[in-house]
Amino acid sequence: MKTALNTILAFAVAILIMLAFRFLAFTIYTVNGRELEPVFKQGDRIMVNRWSYGLRTGGGHSLFPFSRLMRSNIRRGDIVAFDNPSDSAGGVFVCRCKALPGDTVATQSGPFIIPGKVSCAKEDYYWFESLSINNTIDSRMFGPVPDSRIIGRVVTVLYNHDDSYPFYCGYSIR
């Protein structure tokens, strides 16, 4: 009986550690659609490092204000995962950072300076562009993305799974 209890306790602790790791360190997202080609393919499982720019705390509908623990700067060219900037819909976007706070970008309306704390904005903003030239769902559509929406940097592709197959087949490793 004691051995069975120890086994159950070991599984429970392992599951808790796995969940803490998933919510605090790394997250895995599935690429849906062909909008991220040629960098990512449909069905890719990408790993996002939540600590790459500092762990997000508070903000949104939380009791605490937004902040980042162990803050690090986003660099131009980083492939970043971020929450949908419009509050009306959920979802996660993956794009490349093209402009940092204070940079000027050319838009259809003319030049636009990316706001930041230096220019008296409440938080830093970033300009993201799609990885595919055929996809315009990026900052050209919804504007600059606030720091509070950024989840982290895409680290790697873990594997690819064709979802038209059952869970036990249809895998490929890149």
N, C-alpha and C positions, 0 to 999 in steps of 0.2 A: 504494500500500500504506500509506503514511504517513497519507494522508487517511482511509482506512478505520479505521485504528487510532485516530486522533484522534476520529472519530465515535463509535466504540465506547466510548472513554474518557469522552467527554462524556455519553453516555447512562448509563454506570455511575455517574458522579458525580451526575447529575441524580436517578437512582433512590435513591442513598444520601442525598442531601439531602431528598428527598421522604419517605423512611422516617424519618429523624431528626425531621423536622417533625411527622410523624404521631404518633410515639411520645413526643415531648417537648413539643409545643406544643398541637396540636388533634387531637381524635379525632372521628370521625363514627360515630354509632349510628343504627340503623334502628328506628323505632317499630313494634312488633309488637302487634297487638290494639287494642282501643278503650278501654283503661283510662285513657289520658291525654287523652281528649276532654273538653272542647272546645278545649283549648289546642293539642294535637298530634293529627294524624289518622294512621290506619294507613298505613304506607308512607313517612311523613316521614323524611327524613334530617336529623338534628339535629347541629349542631356543638357540641362541648364543649371549653371552654378549660381545659387541664390546668394552666395557670399562674394561674388566677383566684384560688386560695387558697394558692398556693405549690406548687411541684412536689414531688410525693411521692417520697421516697427511702427505701429500706430497708423494714423491717417484714415481716410475714408470715413466709414461709419463707426470708427473706434472711439473709445473714451480718451485716448492719448493722441497728441499731435504726431504727424509724420516725422520720422527721423531714420537715420541709418547707423547701425553699429559698425565700427571699423570701416568708415567710408573710404572708397577708392574711386578714382576718376574714370569716366567712360572715355574711350579713345576713339577718334575718327577711324572708321573702318571696322570696328567691332560689330559682330553679328549678335543682336540683342533680342531677347524675348520681353515683351511688355503687355500689360493688360490693355484691352480696348480703351482708347482715350475717351470715347463717348460713354457717358454713364448709362445710356439707354440700353445697351446690349453688352453681353458678356463676350468672352473669347480672348484668346491670346494671339498676338501678332509677332512675327519674327522678321526683322529687317536689319539693314546695315546702317550704322550711324554715319551720316554724311556731314553734319554740322553740329558744333558745340555752342554753348551759350556765348553770345557776343559775335558769332560768325554771321555773315550776310549770305543769304541764298537768293537765287533768282526764281521768282514765281510768276504766274500768269498776270498777277496784279502789279508786278514790279519787284524791286529789291525788298527783302524782308530781313530784319535783324532778329536773330534768335534771342528771346529774353532770358535773363538769368538774374541771380541774386545781385550781381554787380550793377545791373541796370535797374535795380529796385523792384524786381519781381519777387513774389513770395517764395519761389523755388526755381531751380535751374530747369531749362527746357532743352530738348534735343530734336534735331531734324533727322528723321529716318526715311530711307528710300528702299524700295523693294529690291530683292535680289534678282528679279527677272524684269526685263524691259517691257514685257507684255502686261505686267501687273501694276496698276496705279493705286492699289489700296495701301497707302503709306502717308507720310506727312503732306504730300501734295493734295491728298483728299481731306485729311482731318487736322492738319496743322501740326505745330510742334508738340512733342510729348513731354509732359511734366515728369520730373524725377520720381515722384511718388508712384507712378504707373510702371516703372521699370522693375522687372523681376530679376533679370541677371543675364549673363553672357552665355551664349550657346558654346558648349565645350566640345562635343563630339556627337557623331551619329553612332548609336549603340548597335542597331540592327534595323533591318527592313522586314516588314511583314505585309504580304498581300492579304488584305482583309476579306477577299472573296473566297479564301480557303479557310478550313477549320483552324482552330488555335494551334493544333499540333503539327501543321505543315504550312508551307508557303513562306518560310523564313529565308533571308539572305543576309550575309554580313558583308559590309563594304570595307 
